[in-house]
Amino acid sequence: MTPILSPCIFSPCAGSQLRLGLGGAPLGNLFSAVSDEDARALVNAAWASGCRTFDTAPHYGHGLSERRLGDALRSHPRDDFVLSSKVGRLLQPDAAAPRAQHGYVDILPFNQSWDFSALGARRSVEDSLQRLGLARLDVAYVHDPDAATHGARAPEVLRQVIDETLPALQQLKKEGLVRAIGLGTNDVAVVLQVLSEAELDVLMLAGRYSLLDHSALPELLPQCLARGVRIALGGVFNSGILATGTRGQRATFNYAPAAREWLERTAQIEAVCEAHGVPLRAAALQFPLAHAAVDIVMLGARKVAEWDDAQAMLQQPIAPEFWATLRARGLLPAEAPTP
């Protein structure tokens, strides 16, 4: 089950690879701690199920996710899996560093700083490889070069990404330290701006093409398809609302309490799900994979049960009438492909 890295980096090999990858944020103790044993069990379960695509970042637990993934994957033949990490944040050792930062708890003793310079990109990749205990990344993403993250500095950051970060990653690609480069972001406009000036191999797009949020559909997805930029989708549950629904616990969208418009739209989708006997999670996982630009969905599972549930939801039969009903009620755009 060797992954194809070119031209379709995440595509299944002759249809044999699971179109579900393991996202590594929870392995960095996002919001709550995961034990080393549970982290290893999750990676092992994902591997046993056929998963061969794994993503991490220095940001995730200040290196904790990278260390855990490297430890779990290192015994497997290196050409049998696709591993991505990210650049943009560097880690500095500090014995007094807070053990909870940026939503992560029980993290490693480092502080992080932004660095999109050419030297910073190289150092980030080399540091990641040391934490992983591996000699190459399959994909290096530029992490979060967007206005929501950088505020007033966003134009300056984006200019540096185009002028320094991406050329540095292209050089690392020539040297064999990475095999593909891209952006990791939830900002459609940022990707479109970068694509107007630079070439990308891949895109990790979080939350902007989902059953609920279709903002990448009109312009970005067609452009990626035309230019051969392959997409790994994160955030297909929009940080929670498409996994939990609108009832019970407070629904979240983009890691914040969901606004009324998202709650109302999700409630309408839930009603169609109930009428057709379709779990909301199944619809959320299967819908985005129907687009030809999307190769794989990355799932930020926290435990084996969540991974097993996602596999079951991917296999859940969904009749064409379900998608037709969503479209007829204006809950899916007319141009959105469906399974």
C-alpha positions in Angstrom: 0.0 0.0 0.0 2.6 2.5 -1.1 1.3 6.1 -1.3 1.5 7.9 -4.6 3.4 11.1 -4.2 3.3 12.4 -7.8 1.3 13.7 -9.4 -1.4 13.1 -6.9 0.2 13.3 -3.5 -2.6 12.0 -1.4 -4.5 9.9 -3.9 -5.2 6.2 -3.1 -3.0 3.7 -4.8 -5.3 1.9 -7.3 -8.1 2.7 -4.9 -6.6 0.8 -2.0 -5.7 3.6 0.3 -8.2 4.9 2.9 -9.2 8.4 2.0 -8.9 9.3 5.6 -5.7 10.7 7.1 -4.8 11.2 10.8 -4.5 14.9 11.9 -2.0 15.3 14.7 -3.3 18.3 16.7 -5.0 16.1 19.4 -1.7 14.2 19.7 -0.2 17.5 20.9 -2.8 17.7 23.7 -5.2 20.1 22.2 -7.6 21.2 24.9 -7.0 18.2 27.0 -4.2 15.7 27.6 -3.8 12.4 25.7 -1.5 9.9 27.3 1.5 8.5 25.4 -0.1 5.1 25.4 -3.4 6.3 24.0 -1.5 8.4 21.3 0.4 5.3 20.2 -2.7 3.2 20.2 -4.5 5.7 18.0 -1.7 5.8 15.4 -1.4 2.0 15.5 -5.2 1.7 15.0 -5.1 4.2 12.1 -2.3 2.3 10.4 -4.0 -1.1 10.9 -7.2 0.3 9.2 -5.2 1.3 6.1 -4.4 4.9 6.9 -1.1 6.0 5.4 -1.4 9.8 5.6 -0.4 11.6 8.7 -0.1 15.4 9.5 1.5 17.2 12.3 3.1 20.6 13.1 5.6 22.2 15.6 2.6 24.2 16.9 0.8 21.0 18.1 1.9 20.8 21.7 5.2 22.6 21.0 6.7 19.6 19.4 4.8 16.9 21.3 2.7 15.8 18.3 5.8 15.5 16.1 7.6 13.4 18.7 4.7 11.1 19.2 4.0 10.6 15.5 7.7 10.0 14.7 8.0 7.4 17.5 4.9 5.6 16.2 5.8 5.6 12.5 9.5 5.2 12.6 9.3 1.4 12.6 7.4 1.3 9.3 9.1 1.5 5.9 9.5 5.2 5.1 8.1 4.9 1.6 4.9 3.3 2.9 3.4 6.5 4.4 2.9 10.2 3.7 3.9 12.6 6.5 3.4 16.3 6.6 4.5 19.0 9.0 4.5 22.8 8.9 6.7 25.9 8.9 6.2 29.4 10.3 6.7 28.8 14.0 10.0 28.1 15.6 10.4 26.6 19.1 12.8 27.9 21.7 13.7 25.8 24.8 12.6 27.5 28.1 12.4 25.6 31.4 10.0 28.2 32.7 7.7 28.1 29.6 4.0 27.7 30.6 2.8 24.1 30.3 -0.5 25.4 28.7 -0.3 27.6 25.6 -2.4 28.3 22.5 -5.1 25.8 23.5 -2.6 23.0 24.2 -2.0 21.5 27.7 0.9 19.6 29.2 3.1 20.7 26.4 6.8 20.4 26.0 9.0 23.1 27.6 9.3 25.4 24.6 8.0 28.8 23.6 7.2 29.6 20.0 7.8 32.5 17.8 6.8 33.4 14.2 9.5 33.2 11.6 8.6 33.1 7.8 12.2 34.0 6.7 14.1 31.7 4.4 16.4 30.7 7.2 13.4 30.1 9.5 11.8 27.8 7.0 14.9 25.7 6.7 15.4 25.6 10.5 11.8 24.7 11.0 12.0 21.7 8.6 15.3 20.5 10.1 14.0 20.9 13.7 10.9 18.9 12.7 12.9 16.1 11.2 14.9 15.9 14.4 11.8 15.7 16.5 10.3 13.1 14.2 13.5 11.1 13.9 13.2 11.0 10.1 15.2 12.2 7.2 12.4 13.8 5.1 9.0 15.3 5.0 6.6 14.4 2.3 4.9 17.7 2.6 5.8 21.0 4.2 3.0 23.4 4.6 3.3 27.2 5.4 1.2 27.4 8.6 -1.5 30.1 9.2 -0.3 33.0 7.0 -3.6 34.7 7.4 -5.2 37.9 8.7 -7.1 36.2 11.5 -3.8 35.1 12.9 -1.5 38.0 12.1 -3.9 41.0 12.2 -2.4 44.2 10.8 0.9 42.4 10.0 -0.9 40.0 7.6 0.1 41.8 4.3 3.7 41.9 5.4 3.6 38.2 6.4 2.1 37.2 3.1 4.7 39.1 1.2 7.4 37.3 3.1 5.8 33.9 2.5 5.7 34.5 -1.3 9.2 36.1 -1.4 11.1 34.0 1.1 9.3 31.0 2.6 8.1 29.3 -0.5 11.4 29.8 -2.4 13.2 28.3 0.6 10.9 25.3 0.6 11.4 24.9 -3.1 15.1 24.7 -2.4 14.6 22.1 0.3 12.5 20.2 -2.2 15.4 20.1 -4.6 17.6 18.9 -1.8 15.2 16.0 -1.0 14.3 17.2 2.5 10.7 17.7 1.4 8.8 16.2 -1.5 5.9 18.7 -1.9 5.1 22.2 -0.6 1.9 24.0 0.1 -0.2 26.2 2.5 -1.9 25.1 5.7 -4.7 27.6 6.3 -8.4 28.2 6.7 -8.4 31.4 4.6 -9.5 31.1 1.0 -8.4 34.6 0.1 -4.9 34.0 1.2 -4.6 30.9 -0.9 -5.9 32.7 -4.0 -3.4 35.5 -3.5 -0.5 33.1 -3.2 -1.6 31.2 -6.2 -1.6 34.4 -8.2 2.1 34.7 -7.7 3.5 31.3 -6.8 3.2 27.6 -7.5 2.0 25.1 -4.9 1.9 21.3 -5.0 -0.7 20.9 -2.3 -3.1 22.7 0.0 -4.2 21.8 3.5 -7.5 23.7 3.7 -9.4 23.7 7.1 -13.1 24.3 7.4 -13.7 26.1 4.1 -15.2 23.3 2.1 -17.6 21.3 4.3 -21.3 20.3 4.4 -21.9 23.7 6.1 -19.3 26.1 4.6 -18.9 26.2 0.9 -16.7 29.3 0.6 -13.9 27.5 -1.3 -16.2 26.1 -4.0 -16.8 29.0 -6.4 -13.2 30.0 -7.2 -10.5 28.2 -5.1 -11.4 24.5 -5.8 -11.8 25.0 -9.6 -8.4 26.8 -9.7 -6.7 24.1 -7.7 -8.2 21.5 -10.0 -7.0 23.3 -13.1 -3.5 23.8 -11.7 -3.1 20.4 -10.3 -2.9 21.6 -6.7 -4.1 18.6 -4.6 -6.1 19.2 -1.5 -6.2 17.6 1.9 -9.2 18.9 3.8 -9.2 19.5 7.5 -12.0 20.7 9.7 -14.8 18.9 7.9 -16.8 19.0 11.1 -16.1 22.8 11.3 -14.5 22.3 14.7 -17.5 20.4 16.2 -20.9 21.5 15.0 -21.1 18.9 12.2 -20.1 16.2 14.6 -22.3 17.0 17.6 -25.2 18.7 15.8 -27.1 21.6 17.4 -28.6 19.8 20.4 -27.2 19.1 23.8 -23.8 20.6 24.4 -23.0 24.1 23.0 -22.1 23.7 19.3 -18.9 25.2 18.1 -18.0 26.6 14.7 -14.4 27.7 13.9 -13.5 26.9 17.6 -16.0 29.4 18.9 -19.6 29.2 19.9 -21.6 28.9 16.7 -23.4 32.0 15.5 -27.2 31.8 14.9 -26.9 31.5 11.1 -24.7 28.4 11.5 -26.9 26.9 14.1 -30.0 27.4 12.0 -28.4 26.0 8.8 -27.1 23.0 10.7 -30.5 22.4 12.2 -32.0 22.3 8.7 -29.3 19.8 7.6 -30.0 17.7 10.7 -33.7 17.6 9.8 -32.9 16.2 6.3 -30.5 13.7 7.9 -33.2 12.4 10.2 -35.8 12.2 7.5 -33.4 10.0 5.4 -31.8 8.0 8.2 -28.3 9.5 7.6 -26.0 10.3 10.4 -24.8 13.9 10.3 -21.2 12.8 10.7 -21.5 10.5 7.7 -22.8 13.3 5.5 -20.1 15.7 6.7 -17.3 13.2 5.9 -18.6 12.0 2.6 -19.7 15.3 1.0 -16.3 17.0 0.5 -14.6 13.9 -0.9 -16.9 14.1 -4.0 -15.0 17.1 -5.4 -12.4 16.2 -7.9 -9.8 18.5 -6.3 -10.0 16.8 -2.9 -7.8 13.8 -2.4 -8.3 13.1 1.3 -9.9 14.2 4.6 -7.7 14.7 7.6 -9.4 13.7 10.9 -8.1 15.1 14.2 -9.1 12.1 16.2 -8.4 11.9 19.9 -9.0 8.3 20.5 -9.4 5.0 18.7 -13.2 5.1 19.1 -13.3 8.3 17.2 -11.2 6.9 14.4 -13.3 3.8 14.2 -16.5 5.9 14.1 -15.1 8.0 11.2 -14.3 4.8 9.2 -17.9 3.6 9.8 -19.3 6.9 8.7 -17.3 6.9 5.5 -18.9 3.5 4.7 -22.4 4.5 5.6 -24.7 4.1 2.6 -26.3 7.4 1.6 -29.0 7.4 -1.1 -28.8 10.0 -3.9 -32.2 11.3 -2.7 -30.6 12.7 0.4 -28.2 14.9 -1.5 -31.0 15.9 -3.9 -33.1 17.0 -0.9 -30.3 19.2 0.5 -29.8 20.8 -2.9 -33.6 21.4 -3.4 -33.8 23.1 0.0 -30.9 25.4 -0.8 -28.5 23.7 1.7 -26.0 22.7 -1.0 -25.0 24.8 -4.0 -26.2 23.6 -7.4 -22.6 23.2 -8.6 -21.4 21.2 -5.6 -20.7 17.6 -6.6 -22.1 14.9 -4.4 -21.1 11.3 -3.8 
